[in-house]
Amino acid sequence: AGFKKSMAFMRRVVKQNRGSSGEGIWIISLKSGAYCSTYGEKSCEDGDELILMEANDNHVEEHTVGE
């Protein structure tokens, strides 16, 4: 519930690997851009669409919260 609640509030940065080269660091945004104004006001659903951008090479992927 923590990821779904915080993702509904603002963009997230998730670090996949150790180190600081930028590899494995993902900037995650709601595709709709419809963030809530207060943390905990709502949570994302499994079907909500996300845009993920890898910080090292800026490639973009789209996934759902449930994936």
C-alpha positions in Angstrom: 0.0 0.0 0.0 3.0 2.4 0.5 3.9 2.6 -3.1 0.4 2.9 -4.3 -0.4 5.7 -1.8 2.8 7.7 -2.4 2.6 7.2 -6.2 -0.9 8.8 -6.1 0.6 11.8 -4.4 3.7 12.6 -6.5 6.4 11.3 -8.9 8.7 8.6 -7.4 12.4 7.8 -7.9 13.2 4.2 -7.5 16.7 2.8 -7.3 17.1 -0.7 -8.7 20.8 -1.3 -8.1 23.6 -0.1 -5.8 25.9 2.7 -6.8 25.3 6.2 -8.1 26.0 6.0 -11.9 22.3 6.5 -12.7 22.0 3.0 -14.0 18.9 1.3 -12.5 17.4 4.6 -11.3 13.8 5.0 -12.5 11.7 8.2 -12.4 8.1 7.1 -12.3 5.1 9.3 -13.1 1.4 8.7 -13.4 0.5 8.8 -17.1 -2.7 10.7 -16.3 -0.8 13.3 -14.3 -3.8 13.3 -11.9 -2.0 13.4 -8.5 -3.9 14.0 -5.3 -3.1 17.2 -3.3 -2.7 15.6 0.1 -0.7 12.5 0.9 -3.0 9.5 1.7 -6.0 11.1 0.0 -6.1 8.3 -2.5 -4.1 5.3 -3.7 -3.4 4.0 -7.2 -5.2 1.0 -8.5 -3.5 -1.9 -10.2 -4.7 -0.8 -13.7 -3.4 2.8 -13.4 -0.8 3.5 -16.1 2.7 4.7 -15.3 5.5 6.2 -17.3 9.0 5.0 -16.3 12.1 6.8 -17.4 15.5 5.3 -16.7 17.8 8.1 -15.5 21.1 6.8 -17.1 20.0 6.7 -20.7 16.5 8.4 -20.5 14.7 5.5 -22.2 11.0 5.3 -21.4 8.7 2.4 -20.7 5.0 2.3 -19.9 3.6 -0.2 -17.3 0.6 -0.5 -15.0 0.9 -0.3 -11.2 -0.1 -4.0 -11.1 2.9 -5.0 -13.2 
